[in-house]
Amino acid sequence: MTANGLFISFEGIDGSGKSTQVTLLAAHLRGLGRDVVVTREPGGSPGAEEIRALVLQGDPDRWSAETEILLFTAARRDHLERLIRPALAAGSIVICDRFADSTRMYQGLSRGDLRGTVDTLHDLMIGVEPDLTVLIDMDPDDGLARAKGRQGHEERFEDFGSTLQAQMRAGFLALAQEFSDRFVVINGAQDISDVANDITRAVESRIQG
């Protein structure tokens, strides 16, 4: 565990159902009497939420990948200082919808080989990994259809299309092998309740362990 709490991140391609499962897991853990803080990235603190609007809205080519890496790292640093570290120090379970693994994928691989840049900045400015990362894996076309069906305003990355989604899925699965000590891969093609049950078992195993 990180400090006195537990830090759980959720990862996956757009439309994989992360937000739904974050909500379900938080409700389950609160029902067990645990103090749970739910947050997201980019965002989670006032400054990071302002950066979120910059990076998730607008034209797909609004920023270069290098600029995005700097923006996401700045947002994550503020989020870490103002919310994640204090919550963990207080003994809370922090559940975050995306963390550094998303930057490793979307900015590190989507438009060139920038993974080294992402990792260098992460080591310098963040230096924290989740205790457990839940990867919800699903077909890229199905995920993209779900994501576009939301008809929201934060669709800049969805607008890159299915090719990026397929690339990201492969990348996330590779990350799960690279960081096998903290990743658990969940089949996102199941019913919502079955996905939730698989996640609950994985989290409870980590808490008890």
C-alpha positions as CSV (number, residue, x, y, z in Angstrom):
1,M,0.0,0.0,0.0
2,T,1.0,3.6,-0.6
3,A,1.5,5.4,2.7
4,N,-1.5,4.2,4.8
5,G,-4.0,3.9,2.1
6,L,-4.5,2.0,-1.2
7,F,-4.1,3.6,-4.6
8,I,-6.2,1.9,-7.4
9,S,-6.2,3.1,-11.0
10,F,-8.5,2.1,-13.8
11,E,-7.2,2.0,-17.4
12,G,-8.5,1.0,-20.8
13,I,-9.4,2.3,-24.2
14,D,-12.2,4.9,-24.6
15,G,-15.6,3.4,-24.0
16,S,-14.4,0.4,-22.0
17,G,-16.7,1.2,-19.1
18,K,-14.1,2.5,-16.6
19,S,-16.2,5.2,-15.2
20,T,-19.1,2.9,-14.5
21,Q,-16.9,0.3,-12.8
22,V,-15.2,3.0,-10.7
23,T,-18.5,4.0,-9.4
24,L,-19.6,0.4,-8.6
25,L,-16.3,-0.5,-6.9
26,A,-16.4,2.7,-4.8
27,A,-20.0,1.9,-3.6
28,H,-19.0,-1.7,-2.8
29,L,-15.9,-0.6,-0.7
30,R,-17.9,2.1,1.1
31,G,-20.5,-0.6,1.9
32,L,-17.6,-2.5,3.6
33,G,-16.9,0.6,5.8
34,R,-13.9,1.8,3.8
35,D,-13.2,5.5,3.2
36,V,-13.0,5.9,-0.6
37,V,-11.9,8.9,-2.6
38,V,-13.0,8.8,-6.3
39,T,-11.1,10.9,-8.8
40,R,-10.0,11.1,-12.4
41,E,-7.3,12.2,-14.8
42,P,-6.7,14.5,-16.3
43,G,-8.4,16.4,-13.4
44,G,-9.0,15.7,-9.8
45,S,-7.9,19.1,-8.5
46,P,-9.0,22.6,-9.6
47,G,-5.9,23.3,-11.6
48,A,-5.8,19.9,-13.2
49,E,-9.5,20.3,-14.2
50,E,-8.6,23.5,-16.1
51,I,-5.9,21.6,-18.0
52,R,-8.4,18.8,-18.7
53,A,-10.5,21.2,-20.7
54,L,-7.4,22.2,-22.7
55,V,-6.4,18.6,-23.7
56,L,-9.8,16.9,-24.1
57,Q,-11.7,19.4,-26.2
58,G,-11.1,20.9,-29.6
59,D,-9.5,19.7,-32.8
60,P,-7.5,16.4,-32.7
61,D,-4.4,18.3,-33.9
62,R,-4.7,21.1,-31.4
63,W,-1.6,20.0,-29.5
64,S,1.5,18.1,-30.5
65,A,2.2,14.9,-28.5
66,E,5.2,16.6,-26.8
67,T,3.0,19.5,-25.6
68,E,0.4,17.1,-24.4
69,I,3.0,15.2,-22.3
70,L,3.9,18.4,-20.5
71,L,0.2,19.4,-19.9
72,F,-0.7,16.0,-18.6
73,T,2.4,15.9,-16.3
74,A,1.5,19.3,-14.9
75,A,-2.1,18.2,-14.3
76,R,-0.9,15.0,-12.6
77,R,1.6,16.8,-10.4
78,D,-1.1,19.2,-9.1
79,H,-3.5,16.3,-8.6
80,L,-0.9,14.3,-6.7
81,E,-0.1,17.2,-4.4
82,R,-3.6,18.4,-3.6
83,L,-5.7,15.2,-3.5
84,I,-4.0,11.8,-4.0
85,R,-1.1,12.1,-1.4
86,P,-3.3,13.7,1.3
87,A,-6.0,11.1,0.9
88,L,-3.6,8.1,1.0
89,A,-1.9,9.6,4.1
90,A,-5.3,9.7,5.7
91,G,-5.8,6.0,5.1
92,S,-8.3,6.3,2.3
93,I,-8.6,4.1,-0.8
94,V,-8.1,6.3,-3.8
95,I,-9.7,5.1,-7.0
96,C,-8.6,7.1,-10.1
97,D,-10.1,6.9,-13.5
98,R,-6.8,6.9,-15.5
99,F,-3.3,7.7,-14.3
100,A,0.2,7.7,-15.8
101,D,-0.4,4.5,-17.9
102,S,-2.8,6.5,-20.1
103,T,-0.1,9.0,-20.8
104,R,2.4,6.2,-21.6
105,M,-0.1,5.0,-24.2
106,Y,-1.9,8.1,-25.7
107,Q,1.0,10.5,-25.7
108,G,3.9,8.0,-25.6
109,L,2.8,5.8,-28.5
110,S,0.0,7.4,-30.4
111,R,2.0,9.8,-32.6
112,G,5.6,8.5,-32.4
113,D,7.8,6.8,-30.0
114,L,7.8,9.1,-27.0
115,R,7.5,6.6,-24.2
116,G,11.0,7.4,-23.0
117,T,10.0,11.1,-22.6
118,V,6.9,10.2,-20.7
119,D,8.8,7.9,-18.3
120,T,11.6,10.5,-17.8
121,L,9.1,13.2,-16.8
122,H,7.1,10.8,-14.7
123,D,10.2,9.8,-12.7
124,L,11.2,13.4,-12.2
125,M,7.8,15.0,-11.4
126,I,5.5,12.2,-10.2
127,G,7.4,9.1,-9.0
128,V,4.3,7.3,-7.9
129,E,2.6,4.2,-9.4
130,P,-0.8,2.8,-8.3
131,D,-0.8,-0.2,-5.9
132,L,-3.3,-1.9,-8.3
133,T,-4.2,-1.1,-11.9
134,V,-7.4,-2.5,-13.3
135,L,-7.3,-2.8,-17.0
136,I,-10.7,-3.3,-18.6
137,D,-10.0,-4.9,-22.0
138,M,-12.5,-4.9,-24.9
139,D,-12.8,-4.8,-28.6
140,P,-11.6,-1.4,-30.0
141,D,-14.6,-0.9,-32.4
142,D,-17.1,-1.7,-29.6
143,G,-15.3,0.8,-27.3
144,L,-15.2,3.5,-29.9
145,A,-18.9,3.1,-30.6
146,R,-19.7,3.4,-26.9
147,A,-17.5,6.4,-26.5
148,K,-18.9,8.3,-29.5
149,G,-22.5,7.4,-28.4
150,R,-22.0,9.5,-25.3
151,Q,-22.1,12.6,-27.5
152,G,-20.1,14.6,-25.0
153,H,-17.7,17.5,-25.5
154,E,-14.5,15.7,-24.5
155,E,-14.1,13.6,-27.6
156,R,-10.8,14.8,-28.9
157,F,-9.0,11.5,-28.6
158,E,-12.0,9.5,-29.8
159,D,-11.9,11.6,-33.0
160,F,-8.5,10.0,-33.9
161,G,-10.6,7.0,-34.9
162,S,-10.5,3.2,-34.5
163,T,-6.9,2.8,-35.6
164,L,-5.7,4.6,-32.5
165,Q,-8.1,2.6,-30.3
166,A,-6.6,-0.7,-31.6
167,Q,-3.1,0.6,-31.1
168,M,-4.0,1.6,-27.5
169,R,-5.6,-1.7,-26.7
170,A,-2.4,-3.5,-27.8
171,G,-0.3,-1.1,-25.8
172,F,-2.3,-1.4,-22.6
173,L,-2.1,-5.2,-22.8
174,A,1.7,-4.9,-23.3
175,L,1.8,-2.6,-20.2
176,A,-0.1,-5.2,-18.2
177,Q,2.7,-7.7,-19.0
178,E,5.5,-5.1,-18.3
179,F,4.0,-4.2,-14.9
180,S,2.4,-7.6,-14.1
181,D,2.9,-7.1,-10.3
182,R,0.2,-4.3,-10.2
183,F,-2.0,-5.0,-13.3
184,V,-5.1,-7.2,-13.4
185,V,-6.8,-7.6,-16.8
186,I,-10.6,-7.8,-16.8
187,N,-12.8,-8.9,-19.7
188,G,-14.9,-5.8,-20.5
189,A,-17.1,-7.7,-23.0
190,Q,-19.1,-9.3,-20.2
191,D,-22.2,-7.9,-18.6
192,I,-21.6,-5.0,-16.3
193,S,-22.3,-7.0,-13.2
194,D,-19.9,-9.7,-14.2
195,V,-17.2,-7.2,-14.9
196,A,-17.9,-5.6,-11.5
197,N,-17.7,-9.0,-9.7
198,D,-14.3,-9.8,-11.3
199,I,-13.0,-6.4,-10.3
200,T,-14.3,-6.8,-6.7
201,R,-12.5,-10.1,-6.3
202,A,-9.3,-8.7,-7.6
203,V,-9.4,-5.7,-5.3
204,E,-10.5,-7.6,-2.2
205,S,-7.6,-10.1,-2.8
206,R,-5.2,-7.2,-2.9
207,I,-6.6,-5.6,0.3
208,Q,-6.5,-8.9,2.1
209,G,-3.0,-9.6,0.9
